[in-house]
Amino acid sequence: MGLAGKHLFGSIGDQRVTFVEKNVTEERKNFLKKLLEHNGFEVIIVEEKRKTEEELQLYTVAVTDMVFNPTIWVFGRKLKTFDGRKVTQDYWNQHSEETKPQYWKG
């Protein structure tokens, strides 16, 4: 799903949530859960339904903060890495550990 700019919200059970990403792998789910909890968010994870047991298990990652928008928080440089640096788009998308302030290469 990545950074789309839209604020996607809804419900999981009786809990109102902001959806962070849907249909993510276990590795991505674990990364997002750890990063978001580190930044003070309550994270809710839901397993997506599989048609067969052989299909890869995918997950939905959501937070209980209804005003959280991943795009705004990443580009607003409000999220922190585990060592205190600011999260960039490449870091969020797990393309790079680099966290320099530019969003493009010159």
DSSP file (Angstrom, degrees, kcal/mol; ACC not computed):
  #  RESIDUE AA STRUCTURE BP1 BP2  ACC     N-H-->O    O-->H-N    N-H-->O    O-->H-N    TCO  KAPPA ALPHA  PHI   PSI    X-CA   Y-CA   Z-CA
    1    1 A M              0   0    0      0, 0.0    20,-0.1     0, 0.0    22,-0.1   0.000 360.0 360.0 360.0 -49.4    0.0    0.0    0.0
    2    2 A G        -     0   0    0      1,-0.1     2,-0.9    90,-0.1    69,-0.1  -0.123 360.0 -23.3  67.8-164.4    2.8    2.5    0.9
    3    3 A L        +     0   0    0      1,-0.2    -1,-0.1    67,-0.1    18,-0.1  -0.741  65.4 160.7 -87.4 106.1    2.3    6.2    1.3
    4    4 A A        -     0   0    0     -2,-0.9    -1,-0.2     2,-0.2     3,-0.1   0.657  46.2-127.4-101.9 -19.8   -0.8    7.1   -0.6
    5    5 A G  S    S+     0   0    0      1,-0.3     2,-0.2     0, 0.0    67,-0.1   0.098  72.1 114.5  93.7 -24.2   -1.8   10.4    0.9
    6    6 A K        -     0   0    0      1,-0.1     2,-1.0    65,-0.0    -1,-0.3  -0.552  69.0-127.5 -82.8 146.8   -5.3    9.4    1.7
    7    7 A H        -     0   0    0     -2,-0.2     2,-0.6    -3,-0.1    62,-0.1  -0.823  29.9-166.8 -93.4 102.2   -6.5    9.1    5.3
    8    8 A L        +     0   0    0     -2,-1.0    11,-2.8    11,-0.5     2,-0.3  -0.811  17.4 159.7 -96.7 118.4   -8.0    5.6    5.3
    9    9 A F  E     +A   18   0A   0     -2,-0.6     2,-0.3     9,-0.3     9,-0.2  -0.906   6.2 121.7-136.4 164.1  -10.1    4.8    8.4
   10   10 A G  E     -A   17   0A   0      7,-2.3     7,-2.8    -2,-0.3     2,-0.4  -0.878  53.1 -59.6 177.2-146.6  -12.8    2.4    9.5
   11   11 A S  E     -A   16   0A   0     -2,-0.3     2,-0.5     5,-0.3     5,-0.2  -0.961  17.6-164.0-132.2 146.5  -13.4   -0.2   12.1
   12   12 A I  E >  S-A   15   0A   0      3,-2.7     3,-2.0    -2,-0.4     2,-0.3  -0.961  81.2 -44.6-123.3 109.7  -11.9   -3.4   13.3
   13   13 A G  T 3  S-     0   0    0     -2,-0.5     0, 0.0     1,-0.3     0, 0.0  -0.544 124.0 -27.0  63.1-127.4  -14.5   -5.1   15.4
   14   14 A D  T 3  S+     0   0    0     -2,-0.3     2,-0.5    -3,-0.1    -1,-0.3   0.431 118.4 101.7 -94.3  -1.4  -15.9   -2.3   17.6
   15   15 A Q  E <   -A   12   0A   0     -3,-2.0    -3,-2.7     1,-0.0     2,-0.3  -0.740  67.5-138.9 -92.2 124.2  -12.7   -0.3   17.5
   16   16 A R  E     +A   11   0A   0     -2,-0.5     2,-0.3    -5,-0.2    -5,-0.3  -0.645  36.3 174.1 -75.7 135.9  -12.4    2.7   15.2
   17   17 A V  E     -A   10   0A   0     -7,-2.8    -7,-2.3    -2,-0.3     2,-0.5  -0.932  38.7-125.1-141.1 160.4   -9.0    2.8   13.5
   18   18 A T  E     -AB   9  63A   0     45,-2.7    45,-2.4    -2,-0.3     2,-0.4  -0.960  35.8-130.5-101.1 125.8   -6.8    4.4   10.9
   19   19 A F  E     - B   0  62A   0    -11,-2.8   -11,-0.5    -2,-0.5    43,-0.3  -0.650  24.8-178.1 -78.8 128.2   -5.5    1.9    8.5
   20   20 A V  E     -     0   0A   0     41,-2.8     2,-0.3    -2,-0.4    42,-0.2   0.909  68.0 -17.6 -89.3 -55.5   -1.8    2.2    8.0
   21   21 A E  E     - B   0  61A   0     40,-1.5    40,-3.2   -20,-0.1    -1,-0.4  -0.986  60.4-151.7-151.8 146.8   -1.3   -0.6    5.4
   22   22 A K  E    S+     0   0A   0     -2,-0.3    38,-0.2    38,-0.2    37,-0.0  -0.851  73.0  20.6-117.5 155.8   -3.4   -3.5    4.2
   23   23 A N  E    S+     0   0A   0     -2,-0.3     2,-0.3    36,-0.2    -1,-0.2   0.912  82.4 156.5  57.0  49.7   -2.3   -6.8    2.6
   24   24 A V  E     - B   0  59A   0     35,-2.6    35,-2.2    -3,-0.2    -1,-0.2  -0.719  42.3-109.3-104.6 156.6    1.3   -6.7    4.0
   25   25 A T     >  -     0   0    0     -2,-0.3     4,-2.7    33,-0.2     5,-0.2  -0.214  34.4-103.3 -73.8 169.8    3.6   -9.6    4.6
   26   26 A E  H  > S+     0   0    0     31,-0.3     4,-2.5     2,-0.2     5,-0.2   0.894 122.6  53.3 -62.5 -40.0    4.6  -10.8    8.1
   27   27 A E  H  > S+     0   0    0      2,-0.2     4,-2.1     1,-0.2    -1,-0.2   0.929 112.1  44.0 -60.7 -46.1    8.0   -9.0    7.8
   28   28 A R  H  > S+     0   0    0      2,-0.2     4,-2.8     1,-0.2     5,-0.3   0.908 112.1  53.6 -65.7 -42.4    6.4   -5.7    6.9
   29   29 A K  H  X S+     0   0    0     -4,-2.7     4,-2.6     1,-0.2     5,-0.2   0.924 109.8  47.6 -56.4 -47.1    3.8   -6.1    9.6
   30   30 A N  H  X S+     0   0    0     -4,-2.5     4,-2.3     2,-0.2    -1,-0.2   0.899 112.0  49.8 -64.0 -41.7    6.5   -6.7   12.2
   31   31 A F  H  X S+     0   0    0     -4,-2.1     4,-2.6     2,-0.2     5,-0.2   0.951 114.5  43.6 -61.0 -50.8    8.5   -3.6   11.0
   32   32 A L  H  X S+     0   0    0     -4,-2.8     4,-3.0     2,-0.2     5,-0.3   0.910 113.3  51.4 -63.9 -43.0    5.4   -1.3   11.1
   33   33 A K  H  X S+     0   0    0     -4,-2.6     4,-2.4    -5,-0.3     5,-0.2   0.940 113.5  44.4 -59.3 -48.6    4.2   -2.6   14.4
   34   34 A K  H  X S+     0   0    0     -4,-2.3     4,-2.1    -5,-0.2    -2,-0.2   0.924 116.3  46.2 -63.1 -45.9    7.6   -2.1   16.1
   35   35 A L  H  X S+     0   0    0     -4,-2.6     4,-1.2    -5,-0.2    -2,-0.2   0.923 115.2  45.7 -64.8 -45.5    8.1    1.4   14.5
   36   36 A L  H  <>S+     0   0    0     -4,-3.0     5,-2.4     2,-0.2     3,-0.3   0.903 113.1  48.8 -68.4 -41.1    4.6    2.7   15.3
   37   37 A E  H ><5S+     0   0    0     -4,-2.4     3,-1.8    -5,-0.3    -1,-0.2   0.889 107.1  56.9 -63.9 -37.9    4.7    1.4   18.9
   38   38 A H  H 3<5S+     0   0    0     -4,-2.1    -1,-0.2     1,-0.3    -2,-0.2   0.826 106.4  51.0 -59.5 -31.3    8.1    3.0   19.3
   39   39 A N  T 3<5S-     0   0    0     -4,-1.2    -1,-0.3    -3,-0.3    -2,-0.2   0.236 128.1 -98.1 -93.8  12.2    6.5    6.3   18.3
   40   40 A G  T < 5S+     0   0    0     -3,-1.8     2,-0.3     1,-0.3    -3,-0.2   0.598  76.1 136.8  90.4  12.7    3.7    5.8   20.9
   41   41 A F      < -     0   0    0     -5,-2.4     2,-0.6    -8,-0.1    -1,-0.3  -0.691  54.6-127.4 -94.7 146.2    0.8    4.4   18.8
   42   42 A E        -     0   0    0     -2,-0.3    22,-1.8     2,-0.0     2,-0.4  -0.838  33.9-153.7 -87.5 119.9   -1.4    1.6   19.8
   43   43 A V  E     -C   63   0A   0     -2,-0.6     2,-0.4    20,-0.2    20,-0.2  -0.778  12.5-163.8-104.0 137.8   -1.3   -0.9   16.9
   44   44 A I  E     -C   62   0A   0     18,-3.1    18,-2.5    -2,-0.4     2,-0.4  -0.983   7.4-163.9-119.5 130.9   -3.9   -3.4   15.9
   45   45 A I  E     -C   61   0A   0     -2,-0.4     2,-0.4    16,-0.2    16,-0.2  -0.936   5.0-173.4-116.3 135.6   -3.1   -6.3   13.6
   46   46 A V  E     -C   60   0A   0     14,-2.1    14,-2.7    -2,-0.4     2,-0.4  -0.997  22.8-128.7-129.3 133.0   -5.6   -8.4   11.7
   47   47 A E  E     -C   59   0A   0     -2,-0.4    12,-0.3    12,-0.2     2,-0.2  -0.639  26.8-128.3 -76.3 132.7   -4.9  -11.5    9.6
   48   48 A E        -     0   0    0     10,-3.0    10,-0.3    -2,-0.4     2,-0.2  -0.505  30.7-101.0 -75.8 150.5   -6.4  -11.3    6.2
   49   49 A K        -     0   0    0     -2,-0.2     2,-0.3     8,-0.1    -1,-0.1  -0.524  35.2-148.3 -73.9 138.6   -8.5  -14.3    5.1
   50   50 A R        -     0   0    0     -2,-0.2     3,-0.1     1,-0.1     7,-0.1  -0.833  13.0-145.1-106.6 146.5   -6.8  -16.8    2.8
   51   51 A K  S    S+     0   0    0     -2,-0.3     2,-0.3     1,-0.2    -1,-0.1   0.860  87.7  13.3 -74.9 -36.4   -8.6  -18.8    0.2
   52   52 A T  S >  S-     0   0    0      4,-0.1     3,-0.9    -3,-0.1    -1,-0.2  -0.932  76.0-116.0-136.3 160.9   -6.3  -21.8    0.7
   53   53 A E  T 3  S+     0   0    0     -2,-0.3     4,-0.1     1,-0.2    -1,-0.1   0.744 112.4  62.9 -65.7 -23.8   -3.7  -22.8    3.4
   54   54 A E  T 3  S+     0   0    0      2,-0.1    -1,-0.2    -4,-0.0     3,-0.1   0.720  82.5  98.9 -77.0 -21.0   -1.0  -22.6    0.7
   55   55 A E  S <  S-     0   0    0     -3,-0.9     2,-0.2     1,-0.1    -5,-0.1  -0.330  88.0 -97.7 -66.9 148.5   -1.4  -18.9    0.2
   56   56 A L        -     0   0    0      1,-0.1     2,-0.4    -2,-0.0    -1,-0.1  -0.450  39.7-115.9 -64.0 133.1    0.9  -16.4    1.9
   57   57 A Q        -     0   0    0     -2,-0.2   -31,-0.3    -4,-0.1     2,-0.3  -0.616  37.2-169.3 -74.1 125.8   -0.7  -15.0    5.1
   58   58 A L        -     0   0    0     -2,-0.4   -10,-3.0   -10,-0.3     2,-0.3  -0.777   2.2-152.8-114.8 162.0   -1.2  -11.3    4.7
   59   59 A Y  E     -BC  24  47A   0    -35,-2.2   -35,-2.6    -2,-0.3     2,-0.4  -0.895  14.3-134.7-134.8 157.9   -2.1   -8.7    7.4
   60   60 A T  E     - C   0  46A   0    -14,-2.7   -14,-2.1    -2,-0.3     2,-0.5  -0.964  21.1-156.7-109.7 132.6   -3.8   -5.4    7.9
   61   61 A V  E     +BC  21  45A   0    -40,-3.2   -41,-2.8    -2,-0.4   -40,-1.5  -0.944  21.8 162.9-111.9 128.0   -1.9   -2.9   10.2
   62   62 A A  E     -BC  19  44A   0    -18,-2.5   -18,-3.1    -2,-0.5     2,-0.3  -0.927  25.0-144.4-139.0 162.2   -4.0   -0.2   11.9
   63   63 A V  E     -BC  18  43A   0    -45,-2.4   -45,-2.7    -2,-0.3   -20,-0.2  -0.919  20.0-130.8-125.7 156.2   -3.6    2.3   14.8
   64   64 A T  S    S+     0   0    0    -22,-1.8     2,-0.8    -2,-0.3   -21,-0.1   0.567  80.9 101.2 -82.6  -8.8   -6.3    3.5   17.2
   65   65 A D    >   -     0   0    0    -23,-0.3     3,-1.1     1,-0.2    -2,-0.2  -0.684  59.3-162.0 -78.9 110.5   -5.3    7.2   16.6
   66   66 A M  T 3  S+     0   0    0     -2,-0.8    -1,-0.2     1,-0.2   -49,-0.1   0.649  85.5  51.8 -72.7 -14.9   -8.0    8.5   14.3
   67   67 A V  T 3  S+     0   0    0    -49,-0.1    -1,-0.2     2,-0.0     2,-0.2   0.486  80.3 116.7 -99.3  -2.5   -6.0   11.5   13.1
   68   68 A F    <   +     0   0    0     -3,-1.1    -5,-0.1    -5,-0.0     3,-0.1  -0.487  37.3 177.9 -67.7 128.9   -2.8    9.6   12.2
   69   69 A N     >  -     0   0    0     -2,-0.2     4,-2.5     1,-0.1     3,-0.3  -0.959  21.9-150.3-130.8 113.0   -2.0    9.8    8.5
   70   70 A P  H  > S+     0   0    0      0, 0.0     4,-2.5     0, 0.0     5,-0.2   0.855  95.5  53.3 -53.4 -40.0    1.3    8.0    7.6
   71   71 A T  H  > S+     0   0    0      2,-0.2     4,-2.5     1,-0.2     5,-0.3   0.931 111.5  44.3 -62.8 -46.3    2.0   10.3    4.7
   72   72 A I  H  > S+     0   0    0     -3,-0.3     4,-1.9     1,-0.2    -1,-0.2   0.907 114.8  48.9 -64.9 -42.0    1.7   13.5    6.8
   73   73 A W  H  <>S+     0   0    0     -4,-2.5     5,-2.6     2,-0.2     6,-0.9   0.873 115.5  43.3 -68.9 -36.1    3.8   11.9    9.6
   74   74 A V  H ><5S+     0   0    0     -4,-2.5     3,-1.2    -5,-0.2    -2,-0.2   0.961 120.4  38.8 -73.7 -51.4    6.6   10.7    7.3
   75   75 A F  H 3<5S+     0   0    0     -4,-2.5    -2,-0.2     1,-0.3    -3,-0.2   0.764 114.4  55.2 -73.2 -22.8    6.8   13.9    5.2
   76   76 A G  T 3<5S-     0   0    0     -4,-1.9    -1,-0.3    -5,-0.3    -2,-0.2   0.477 109.4-129.4 -81.9  -2.9    6.3   16.1    8.2
   77   77 A R  T < 5 +     0   0    0     -3,-1.2    -3,-0.2    10,-0.2    -2,-0.1   0.869  66.3 134.0  57.6  42.4    9.3   14.2    9.8
   78   78 A K      < +     0   0    0     -5,-2.6     2,-0.3    -6,-0.2    -4,-0.2   0.629  45.2  83.2 -94.5 -18.1    7.3   13.4   12.9
   79   79 A L        -     0   0    0     -6,-0.9     8,-2.4     8,-0.3     2,-0.4  -0.673  66.7-149.6 -90.6 143.9    8.2    9.7   13.2
   80   80 A K  B     -D   86   0B   0     -2,-0.3     6,-0.2     6,-0.2     5,-0.1  -0.875   9.3-129.1-113.3 144.1   11.5    8.7   14.8
   81   81 A T    >   -     0   0    0      4,-3.5     3,-1.6    -2,-0.4     6,-0.1  -0.214  42.3 -92.7 -74.8 177.1   13.7    5.7   14.1
   82   82 A F  T 3  S+     0   0    0      1,-0.3    -1,-0.1     2,-0.1    -2,-0.0   0.716 128.5  47.3 -68.5 -20.8   14.8    3.4   17.0
   83   83 A D  T 3  S-     0   0    0      2,-0.1    -1,-0.3     0, 0.0    -2,-0.0   0.168 125.8 -97.0-107.4  17.8   18.0    5.4   17.3
   84   84 A G  S <  S+     0   0    0     -3,-1.6    -2,-0.1     1,-0.3     2,-0.1   0.428  79.6 131.2  91.0  -0.9   16.3    8.8   17.2
   85   85 A R        -     0   0    0      1,-0.1    -4,-3.5    -5,-0.1     2,-0.4  -0.403  64.5 -97.9 -79.2 164.4   16.7    9.8   13.6
   86   86 A K  B     -D   80   0B   0     13,-0.3     2,-0.3    -6,-0.2    -6,-0.2  -0.671  37.0-115.7 -86.6 136.6   13.7   11.1   11.6
   87   87 A V        -     0   0    0     -8,-2.4    -8,-0.3    -2,-0.4     2,-0.2  -0.513  32.4-165.4 -72.8 130.9   11.9    8.6    9.4
   88   88 A T     >  -     0   0    0     -2,-0.3     4,-2.8    10,-0.2     5,-0.2  -0.582  37.1 -98.9-106.1 174.0   12.1    9.3    5.6
   89   89 A Q  H  > S+     0   0    0      1,-0.2     4,-2.5     2,-0.2     6,-0.2   0.913 124.3  49.8 -60.3 -44.4   10.0    7.8    2.8
   90   90 A D  H  4>S+     0   0    0      2,-0.2     5,-2.9     1,-0.2     6,-1.2   0.881 112.0  48.0 -64.2 -37.4   12.7    5.3    1.9
   91   91 A Y  H >45S+     0   0    0      7,-0.2     3,-1.4     3,-0.2    -2,-0.2   0.944 111.7  49.8 -66.4 -47.3   13.1    4.2    5.5
   92   92 A W  H 3<5S+     0   0    0     -4,-2.8    -2,-0.2     1,-0.3    -1,-0.2   0.903 113.5  45.8 -56.6 -43.9    9.3    3.8    5.9
   93   93 A N  T 3<5S-     0   0    0     -4,-2.5    -1,-0.3    -5,-0.2    -2,-0.2   0.424 112.9-121.3 -81.9   2.0    9.2    1.8    2.7
   94   94 A Q  T < 5S+     0   0    0     -3,-1.4    -3,-0.2    -4,-0.2    -2,-0.1   0.812  78.7 122.0  60.9  34.5   12.2   -0.3    3.9
   95   95 A H  S   <S+     0   0    0     -5,-2.9     2,-0.3     1,-0.3    -4,-0.2   0.707  78.4   4.1 -91.1 -24.5   14.2    0.7    0.8
   96   96 A S        -     0   0    0     -6,-1.2    -1,-0.3     2,-0.1    -2,-0.2  -0.994  49.5-140.1-158.5 151.9   17.0    2.2    2.8
   97   97 A E  S    S+     0   0    0     -2,-0.3     2,-0.1    -3,-0.1    -6,-0.1   0.476  73.2 114.9 -88.6  -5.7   18.3    2.8    6.3
   98   98 A E        -     0   0    0      1,-0.1   -10,-0.2    -8,-0.0    -7,-0.2  -0.400  41.1-179.7 -67.5 138.6   19.4    6.3    5.2
   99   99 A T        +     0   0    0     -2,-0.1   -13,-0.3   -12,-0.1    -1,-0.1   0.004  23.0 145.2-132.1  30.0   17.5    9.2    6.8
  100  100 A K        -     0   0    0      1,-0.1   -15,-0.0   -15,-0.1    -2,-0.0  -0.324  61.0-109.9 -63.7 155.9   19.0   12.3    5.3
  101  101 A P  S    S+     0   0    0      0, 0.0     2,-0.1     0, 0.0    -1,-0.1   0.683  88.2  93.3 -69.4 -18.1   16.4   15.0    4.9
  102  102 A Q        -     0   0    0      1,-0.1    -2,-0.0     2,-0.0     3,-0.0  -0.459  58.7-156.2 -77.5 149.9   16.1   15.0    1.1
  103  103 A Y  S    S+     0   0    0     -2,-0.1     2,-0.3   -15,-0.1    -1,-0.1   0.398  76.2  42.9-101.5  -0.2   13.4   12.8   -0.5
  104  104 A W  S    S-     0   0    0      0, 0.0     2,-0.4     0, 0.0    -2,-0.0  -0.931  83.3-110.8-140.4 162.2   15.2   12.5   -3.9
  105  105 A K              0   0    0     -2,-0.3    -2,-0.0     1,-0.1     0, 0.0  -0.832 360.0 360.0 -98.5 135.4   18.7   11.9   -5.1
  106  106 A G              0   0    0     -2,-0.4    -1,-0.1     0, 0.0     0, 0.0   0.439 360.0 360.0 -88.3 360.0   20.4   14.9   -6.8
